[in-house]
Amino acid sequence: MADEAALWELIEGDCFEVMANLEAESVDMVVLDPPYAKKFAWMYGALAKEAARLLKPGGSLLAIQATGTLPQALADIAASQLRYGWMIAMQAPYGSHGMVFGLEVEITWKGMSWWTKGKPRKRGRLASDSFICSSTLGKELHRWAQAEEWAEYCLGMTRVGDSILDPMCGTGTLGWLAVQYGRRFVGIDNDPEMLEIARRRCQLAEAYRLEFPPAETDLTQGKMSY
Ligand SMILES: C[S@@+](CC[C@H](N)C(=O)[O-])C[C@H]1O[C@@H](n2cnc3c(N)ncnc32)[C@H](O)[C@@H]1O
């Protein structure tokens, strides 16, 4: 992947072509946030297949799921040989995820499925299976920008120094926090305008970067194991 010293790298291009050239088993986490329209639903299977190659053993795939295409997306990801972990609810109690036309449903949550390459690597901390996205920070940059709470949640499932790949990084919400929290971030997008926003956020994040000791501590303190 990126040069060892680089904290972050942004690559303009088609994510499938770029991913095909990345080194196998070089990434600790892959996070998917494709466009939600039905015509993009096929991407989940293809991206999961590539993620299965790129992830280190025990590494994680997190995939935000459009609820309308959930059955197909889950079946396609399952075919990638990644191991199903759990479904996480991203709640937006104020209805900020929008509405479903034709069904008269207001969307107050989205699912994010969690998959691992074999047995999940120990993180040393618990992860809740739901969280609230109340922030609309970033939406000024682009309407597709995810809430920062989403990025925080994803990063909470990684450790300092981990490599995170976001193949459709958009405005770089994940990179913005990943760099601050000492993770290595690689983002790909085929839209140069989105990538420029991501670039500015990653550059700014370097100024806010915190120094951490290596993450060795078991933060669960024996509360639960499964
Ligand atoms: C839902 S947005 C991601 C939003 C991002 N998580 C954020 O917080 O800004 C989906 C992104 O996928 C990108 N995209 C769509 N098809 C792509 C492809 N084949 N290769 C790379 N990027 C692609 C779009 O340009 C868009 O920025």
The ligand as a MOL file (V3000), in Angstrom:
LIG
                    3D

  0  0  0     0  0            999 V3000
M  V30 BEGIN CTAB
M  V30 COUNTS 27 29 0 0 0
M  V30 BEGIN ATOM
M  V30 1 C -22.0830 7.9840 -0.8650 0
M  V30 2 S -20.6670 8.7700 -1.5640 0 CHG=1
M  V30 3 C -19.4260 8.5330 -0.3070 0
M  V30 4 C -19.5310 9.5930 0.7700 0
M  V30 5 C -18.3910 9.5840 1.7490 0
M  V30 6 N -18.4730 8.4760 2.6860 0
M  V30 7 C -18.3410 10.9020 2.5260 0
M  V30 8 O -18.5110 10.8920 3.7660 0
M  V30 9 O -18.1870 11.9320 1.8850 0 CHG=-1
M  V30 10 C -20.2000 7.6390 -2.8140 0
M  V30 11 C -18.9590 8.0400 -3.6020 0
M  V30 12 O -18.6600 7.0020 -4.5270 0
M  V30 13 C -17.9850 7.5860 -5.6150 0
M  V30 14 N -17.9520 6.5910 -6.7170 0
M  V30 15 C -18.9930 6.0760 -7.4150 0
M  V30 16 N -18.5560 5.1430 -8.2960 0
M  V30 17 C -17.2130 5.0500 -8.1190 0
M  V30 18 C -16.1940 4.2450 -8.7210 0
M  V30 19 N -16.4800 3.3340 -9.6680 0
M  V30 20 N -14.9190 4.3970 -8.2930 0
M  V30 21 C -14.6040 5.2900 -7.3400 0
M  V30 22 N -15.5300 6.0960 -6.7400 0
M  V30 23 C -16.8230 5.9630 -7.1130 0
M  V30 24 C -18.7760 8.8490 -5.8740 0
M  V30 25 O -18.0090 9.7960 -6.6100 0
M  V30 26 C -19.0820 9.3130 -4.4390 0
M  V30 27 O -18.1390 10.2690 -4.0040 0
M  V30 END ATOM
M  V30 BEGIN BOND
M  V30 1 1 1 2
M  V30 2 1 2 3
M  V30 3 1 2 10
M  V30 4 1 3 4
M  V30 5 1 4 5
M  V30 6 1 5 6
M  V30 7 1 5 7
M  V30 8 2 7 8
M  V30 9 1 7 9
M  V30 10 1 10 11
M  V30 11 1 11 12
M  V30 12 1 11 26
M  V30 13 1 12 13
M  V30 14 1 13 14
M  V30 15 1 13 24
M  V30 16 1 14 15
M  V30 17 1 14 23
M  V30 18 2 15 16
M  V30 19 1 16 17
M  V30 20 1 17 18
M  V30 21 2 17 23
M  V30 22 1 18 19
M  V30 23 2 18 20
M  V30 24 1 20 21
M  V30 25 2 21 22
M  V30 26 1 22 23
M  V30 27 1 24 25
M  V30 28 1 24 26
M  V30 29 1 26 27
M  V30 END BOND
M  V30 END CTAB
M  END
